[in-house]
Amino acid sequence: MNPPVEIRDPVHGPVQVTPLEQEVLDHPLVQRLRRVRQLGFGELAFPGATHTRFLHSIGAMYLAGRAFDSVARDLPFVPGDAVVRLRATLRLAALLHDLGHPPLSHSGERILPRSSELGLSPLARPVTHEEMTRFLVLRSDLANRIDRAGRDAGVRAGLVAAVLGHPDPTLEPEFRFEGVSVLPVLQQLIAGELDVDRMDYLPRDSHFTGVAYGRFDRDWLLSHLGAHCERGQALLALDSSAVFTFEDFLLSRFHMFLMVYSHHKTMILHRMLERFLRGGGRAIRAPADPEAFARCDDEWLWQRLRDSKDPWARRIVEGRPLKRAVEVWDEDARFLRRLQRRVAPLLPPSTEWMDSAVEFSKYFGRARATASERPLSPAPGLMVRMSHPGSRRAVVPVEEWSDVFQRHARRRRVLRVYGPAETVQSIADVVSRAVRDASGPRDE
C-alpha cells in the first residue's frame, strides 16, 4: 500500500490522505472526476470556474473527517475501534459521493444508463447520479479495492454505500451501538441540510468563480456540530450559538443559486444540451460497464457534440448560444407566464422560454414525522441543541428555532426568453407590447 500523502487544496490547505484513501483515489473511476468540471458550462460565464469534481470530492472528504470528529464527542458509547472504522467509512463516502456524476454537470443525467441496464429495476429510465454512484461503489472492481485496502480498519464497500443511502438492513447492526444507530447522522453529513458536500462546494465555487456569495464561517459551524440521540437514532445537531452562522450558510447557498448556478448564460447552454440530447443526440448513452464508464468524461461528451450535425450541437460547439432577450422575476414572471399563450405565436420559432425557481432549502417543507413516527431516513431533520442557560427545551428541530426558513419559504421565480442574436430586439419588443397591452387587470 502507498505511504501517506498530502494534497494541497486551494480552499482548505493541506489535506492528509490515508493509504486506504490513496488506493481509492488511484482507481480509474475516481481519476475520471479529474475530467469532469464541477460547474459544467459554468466556465463560459465565469472563466475561472475550471475546477473539477475530483478536487471537490477531496475537499468533501477532508470536511467529513472534521465533522465526524465533532459529532463523535457526543457518541461516547461507540467503542474506539468502531470510531476509527466509522470515520474512515464516512471519509470514503464523502470522497465517492459524486462518483456517478455525468459529464457537463446535472443536465447530462439524461445520458446515464437505464435502471434496467444496471439491474436496479425493470424500468427503462435513466438513473440519477446518486444511484449511479452507489452502483459503482457496490458493483465495480472498486468495491474489491475498498474491501481489500480497508480490511484492517474494517471498512467495506457495503458500509460506504450504506452511508451514501443504499438501503441494506443486513448492515444496520454494524452502525448500532447500545441500541442507537449512528447511520442517520453519518448520512446527514453526506446529504442533509448541513452536509459536507455543500460546505465544500459553496466556498470552492465562490473561489473559482470570483464571487463572494458562497463564503461563511465554516470553522464555527464544524466546531459546534454534534449528535442528538432519540428513539434509537443519532441525529445531526447544532449548538444554538451557531444557528446564526448556519443561517448565513443557507443564505450563501441561496445567493449562489441566484447569482451563479442560475446564471442566464449557463442556464441556456444547459437547455441547449438538453434539446440536443432529446433530439439529434438522443442515442447517446453512457455505458453501464464500469470500466467503460471511467472513460465517460466531459471530453467524451464534447466529442459527440463536435461529431454531430444537430443544430443545437453546432450552436454549443461554435459558441453561439441563444441570447437573453427578456428576464423577469417573481410576480412579473407569473404575469408573463400567463401571457405566454398570447405572446408565443408572435415570436420566432427558435425562441426558448425558461421558467425556473430557486428554493431556499430542498429539505425544509417536506412532511416531517413526529419524533415517535420518524423512520430511519437518509436525511432526517437537523436538530438545534440549546447552549444558552434558561432554555425550556433541550433540543428542537432547526425550523422551530430559526425563522429563516419561513422568511424565505417563497421560491424566487425567474422567467427568461431567449433567441438567436438577430431576433433579440424583436423578441423584447413583442413581449414589451404584450405586457403594455395587458397592463390592466391581471386576471387573464
C-alpha positions in Angstrom: 0.0 0.0 0.0 1.2 3.5 -0.8 2.7 5.7 2.0 0.6 8.6 3.4 0.5 11.6 1.1 -0.6 15.2 1.4 -2.7 17.1 -1.2 -2.5 20.9 -1.5 -6.1 22.1 -1.7 -6.5 25.8 -2.7 -9.6 26.1 -0.4 -8.7 24.0 2.6 -4.9 23.9 2.5 -3.0 20.7 3.1 -5.2 17.6 3.1 -3.8 14.4 4.6 -4.7 11.3 2.7 -4.5 7.8 4.3 -3.1 4.8 2.5 -6.6 3.4 2.1 -7.8 6.7 0.6 -4.8 6.8 -1.7 -5.7 3.3 -3.0 -9.3 4.5 -3.8 -8.1 7.8 -5.3 -5.9 5.9 -7.8 -8.8 4.0 -9.1 -9.8 4.9 -12.7 -13.4 5.7 -11.7 -12.2 8.3 -9.2 -9.5 9.6 -11.5 -12.3 10.2 -14.1 -13.5 13.0 -11.9 -10.4 15.0 -12.8 -12.0 15.3 -16.2 -15.5 16.3 -15.1 -16.0 20.1 -14.5 -17.7 20.9 -11.2 -19.9 23.6 -12.9 -20.4 22.1 -16.3 -20.8 25.1 -18.7 -20.1 27.5 -15.8 -16.6 28.4 -17.0 -18.2 30.0 -20.1 -19.9 32.6 -17.8 -17.1 32.6 -15.1 -13.8 31.8 -16.8 -12.1 30.8 -13.6 -14.6 28.0 -12.9 -12.4 25.2 -14.4 -12.3 23.3 -11.1 -13.3 19.6 -11.1 -15.4 17.2 -9.2 -12.2 15.4 -8.2 -11.0 18.4 -6.3 -14.4 18.9 -4.8 -14.5 15.3 -3.7 -11.2 15.6 -1.9 -12.5 18.7 -0.1 -15.7 17.0 1.0 -13.6 14.1 2.3 -11.5 16.5 4.4 -14.6 18.2 5.8 -16.1 14.8 6.6 -13.2 13.9 8.8 -13.5 17.2 10.7 -17.3 17.0 11.0 -17.1 13.4 12.3 -14.6 14.4 15.0 -17.1 17.0 16.3 -20.0 14.6 16.2 -18.1 11.7 17.8 -17.8 13.7 21.0 -21.5 13.1 21.6 -21.2 9.3 20.9 -19.2 8.1 23.9 -21.0 4.7 23.7 -19.2 3.9 20.4 -16.1 1.8 21.0 -12.7 3.2 19.9 -12.2 0.6 17.1 -15.6 1.4 15.7 -14.9 5.1 15.8 -11.9 4.5 13.6 -13.9 2.4 11.2 -16.9 4.8 11.0 -14.6 7.8 10.5 -12.8 6.1 7.6 -16.1 4.9 6.1 -17.5 8.4 6.3 -14.5 10.0 4.6 -14.6 7.4 1.8 -18.3 8.1 1.3 -17.6 11.8 1.0 -14.8 11.1 -1.4 -17.0 8.9 -3.6 -20.3 10.8 -3.3 -20.0 12.2 -6.9 -18.6 9.1 -8.5 -21.5 8.6 -10.8 -21.9 12.2 -11.8 -22.4 12.6 -15.6 -20.4 14.8 -17.9 -21.2 18.5 -18.0 -23.0 18.6 -14.7 -26.6 17.8 -14.0 -28.0 18.4 -17.5 -26.0 15.3 -18.5 -28.0 13.0 -16.3 -30.2 12.1 -19.3 -27.3 10.1 -20.8 -26.8 7.9 -17.7 -27.6 4.2 -18.2 -31.1 3.0 -17.7 -32.0 1.4 -14.4 -32.8 -1.9 -16.2 -29.2 -1.9 -17.7 -27.8 -1.7 -14.2 -30.1 -4.4 -12.8 -31.7 -1.9 -10.4 -35.3 -2.2 -11.7 -37.1 -3.4 -14.8 -37.9 0.2 -15.6 -36.1 1.7 -18.6 -35.4 5.1 -17.0 -32.2 7.0 -16.7 -30.7 6.5 -13.2 -29.8 9.5 -11.0 -26.2 10.2 -10.4 -26.7 9.1 -6.8 -28.0 5.7 -8.0 -25.0 5.5 -10.4 -22.6 6.3 -7.6 -24.0 3.5 -5.4 -23.9 1.1 -8.3 -20.3 1.8 -9.0 -19.3 1.6 -5.3 -21.0 -1.8 -5.0 -20.8 -3.4 -8.4 -17.4 -2.4 -9.9 -13.9 -3.6 -9.1 -13.6 -0.5 -6.9 -15.6 -2.5 -4.4 -12.9 -5.1 -4.3 -10.3 -2.5 -3.9 -12.1 -0.9 -0.9 -12.7 -4.3 0.7 -9.0 -5.3 0.3 -7.4 -1.9 1.3 -9.9 -1.4 4.1 -9.7 -4.8 5.7 -7.5 -3.8 8.6 -9.8 -0.9 9.5 -13.0 -2.9 9.0 -14.1 -0.7 6.1 -16.1 -2.3 3.3 -17.8 -1.1 0.2 -21.2 -2.1 1.5 -20.7 0.2 4.5 -19.7 3.1 2.3 -22.7 2.5 0.1 -25.0 2.5 3.2 -23.7 5.9 4.2 -24.4 7.0 0.7 -28.0 6.0 1.1 -28.1 2.4 -0.2 -30.7 0.5 1.9 -29.3 -2.7 3.3 -30.9 -3.9 6.5 -28.2 -6.6 7.0 -25.6 -3.9 7.6 -27.6 -1.9 10.0 -26.2 -3.8 13.1 -22.7 -2.5 12.2 -23.9 1.0 12.8 -25.8 0.2 16.0 -24.2 0.6 19.4 -26.0 0.1 22.8 -29.3 0.3 20.9 -28.5 3.5 19.0 -28.0 3.6 15.2 -25.4 6.2 14.1 -26.2 5.6 10.4 -28.7 8.6 10.2 -26.1 11.2 11.4 -23.5 9.8 9.0 -26.0 10.0 6.1 -26.9 13.6 7.1 -23.3 14.6 6.9 -23.2 13.4 3.3 -26.7 14.6 2.2 -28.6 16.8 4.5 -29.4 20.4 5.4 -25.8 20.9 6.7 -23.6 18.5 4.8 -20.0 18.3 3.8 -21.0 18.5 0.1 -22.4 22.0 0.5 -19.8 23.0 3.0 -17.2 22.3 0.3 -18.8 23.4 -3.0 -20.0 26.8 -1.7 -16.6 28.2 -0.8 -14.9 26.3 -3.7 -17.3 27.6 -6.3 -17.1 31.1 -4.8 -13.3 30.9 -5.0 -13.1 29.8 -8.6 -15.9 31.9 -10.0 -14.5 35.0 -8.3 -17.7 35.9 -6.4 -18.2 36.5 -2.6 -21.6 34.9 -2.1 -20.6 31.4 -1.0 -18.5 32.3 2.0 -19.5 31.5 5.5 -17.8 30.7 8.9 -17.0 27.1 8.2 -14.8 26.6 11.3 -17.5 27.8 13.7 -20.1 25.5 12.2 -17.8 22.5 12.3 -16.8 23.1 15.9 -20.4 23.3 17.0 -21.7 20.2 15.3 -22.8 17.3 17.5 -25.3 14.4 17.7 -28.6 14.1 19.5 -30.0 10.6 20.2 -33.7 10.0 20.2 -35.7 6.8 19.7 -32.7 4.7 18.8 -31.2 7.1 16.3 -28.3 9.5 16.4 -29.3 12.7 14.5 -27.1 15.7 13.5 -27.3 18.5 16.0 -26.0 22.1 16.0 -25.4 24.2 19.1 -27.8 27.1 19.3 -24.8 29.5 19.5 -24.0 28.6 15.9 -27.5 29.0 14.4 -26.9 32.5 13.0 -23.8 31.0 11.3 -26.0 28.3 9.9 -28.5 30.8 8.6 -25.6 32.6 6.9 -24.6 29.3 5.4 -28.1 28.8 4.0 -28.2 32.3 2.6 -24.8 31.8 1.0 -26.2 28.8 -0.9 -29.4 30.7 -1.8 -27.4 33.6 -3.2 -25.0 31.3 -5.1 -28.0 29.7 -6.8 -29.5 33.1 -7.7 -26.2 34.6 -9.0 -24.0 31.8 -10.1 -25.8 28.4 -10.6 -28.8 30.1 -12.3 -26.7 32.5 -14.4 -28.6 33.2 -17.6 -25.7 32.1 -19.9 -25.1 28.7 -18.2 -28.9 28.1 -18.0 -29.4 28.4 -21.7 -26.4 26.3 -22.5 -27.8 23.5 -20.3 -31.2 23.9 -22.0 -29.5 23.6 -25.5 -27.6 20.5 -24.3 -31.0 19.1 -23.2 -32.5 19.9 -26.6 -29.6 18.1 -28.3 -29.9 15.0 -26.0 -33.7 14.8 -26.7 -33.2 15.3 -30.4 -30.1 14.5 -32.6 -28.2 13.2 -29.6 -30.9 11.0 -28.1 -29.0 7.8 -28.9 -26.0 8.9 -26.8 -25.8 6.8 -23.6 -23.1 6.5 -21.0 -22.0 2.8 -20.8 -23.3 0.7 -18.0 -20.0 -1.2 -17.8 -17.9 0.5 -15.0 -14.6 0.1 -16.9 -16.1 1.9 -19.9 -17.9 4.5 -17.7 -14.5 5.5 -16.4 -13.8 7.0 -19.8 -17.1 8.9 -19.9 -15.9 12.4 -19.0 -16.6 15.9 -20.3 -14.4 15.4 -23.3 -16.3 12.2 -24.2 -19.5 14.2 -24.4 -17.8 17.2 -26.1 -16.5 14.9 -28.8 -20.0 13.7 -29.5 -21.2 17.3 -29.8 -18.4 18.0 -32.2 -19.3 15.0 -34.3 -23.0 15.8 -34.6 -24.7 17.9 -37.3 -27.6 18.6 -35.0 -28.2 22.4 -34.9 -28.2 22.5 -31.1 -24.9 20.7 -31.0 -23.5 23.1 -33.7 -24.5 26.1 -31.6 -22.9 24.8 -28.5 -19.6 23.8 -30.2 -19.3 27.0 -32.2 -20.0 29.2 -29.2 -23.3 30.6 -30.4 -25.7 30.2 -27.5 -29.1 31.8 -27.7 -29.2 35.3 -26.3 -31.3 36.5 -23.4 -34.0 38.9 -24.7 -36.2 39.1 -21.6 -35.8 38.4 -17.9 -38.4 39.0 -15.3 -38.7 37.8 -11.7 -41.3 36.7 -9.3 -44.7 38.5 -9.8 -43.7 39.7 -13.2 -42.6 36.2 -14.1 -46.0 34.8 -13.2 -47.8 37.5 -15.1 -45.7 37.0 -18.2 -46.2 33.2 -18.0 -50.0 33.9 -18.1 -49.4 35.9 -21.3 -47.2 33.3 -22.9 -50.0 31.7 -25.0 -50.8 35.1 -26.4 -47.2 36.1 -27.0 -45.6 32.9 -28.2 -47.2 32.8 -31.7 -45.8 36.3 -32.4 -42.2 35.2 -31.7 -39.6 33.4 -34.0 -39.9 29.6 -33.8 -36.3 29.5 -32.4 -37.4 31.3 -29.2 -36.8 29.4 -25.9 -38.7 30.1 -22.7 -37.1 29.1 -19.5 -39.1 29.2 -16.3 -37.1 28.3 -13.2 -37.4 28.7 -9.5 -34.8 28.8 -6.8 -35.8 27.5 -3.4 -34.1 28.3 -0.1 -34.0 24.7 1.1 -34.8 21.5 -0.6 -35.2 19.7 2.8 -37.5 22.2 4.7 -41.1 21.8 3.6 -41.0 18.1 3.3 -43.5 16.4 5.6 -41.8 15.9 8.9 -42.9 13.0 11.1 -43.2 13.4 14.8 -40.4 12.0 16.9 -42.5 8.9 17.6 -43.2 8.4 13.9 -39.9 9.4 12.3 -38.4 6.4 10.4 -34.8 5.7 9.7 -34.2 8.2 6.9 -31.2 9.2 4.7 -31.9 12.9 5.6 -33.8 13.4 8.9 -34.1 16.9 10.2 -31.3 18.9 11.7 -31.7 19.5 15.4 -30.7 22.5 17.5 -29.2 21.9 20.9 -29.7 24.7 23.4 -26.4 26.1 24.6 -28.0 29.1 26.3 -28.9 28.9 30.0 -32.6 29.0 30.9 -34.0 27.4 27.7 -37.2 25.5 28.3 -36.4 22.7 25.8 -33.0 21.0 25.4 -33.3 20.1 21.7 -35.7 21.4 18.9 -35.9 20.9 15.2 -34.0 23.7 13.4 -37.1 25.2 11.7 -38.6 25.7 15.2 -35.6 27.6 16.4 -34.8 29.6 13.3 -37.4 31.7 11.4 -35.1 32.0 8.3 -37.0 29.1 6.7 -40.3 30.9 7.0 -38.8 34.2 5.9 -37.5 32.6 2.7 -40.2 30.0 2.2 -41.4 31.6 -1.1 -39.3 30.4 -4.0 -37.7 33.0 -6.2 -39.0 32.6 -9.8 -37.3 33.8 -12.9 -38.7 33.7 -16.5 -36.3 34.2 -19.3 -36.9 34.4 -23.0 -34.0 33.6 -25.4 -33.5 33.7 -29.1 -30.8 34.0 -31.8 -28.8 37.2 -31.6 -30.5 38.7 -34.6 -34.0 38.2 -33.0 -33.3 39.5 -29.5 -34.6 43.0 -30.1 -37.8 41.9 -31.9 -38.5 39.4 -29.1 -38.1 42.1 -26.5 -40.3 44.5 -28.4 -43.1 41.9 -28.8 -43.0 40.9 -25.1 -43.0 44.6 -24.1 -46.0 45.4 -26.2 -47.9 42.4 -24.9 -47.2 43.5 -21.3 -48.3 47.1 -22.0 -51.5 45.9 -23.6 -52.2 43.7 -20.6 -51.3 46.3 -18.0 -54.9 46.5 -16.9 -56.4 43.9 -14.5 -54.1 40.9 -14.3 -56.8 38.2 -14.3 -56.2 36.7 -17.8 
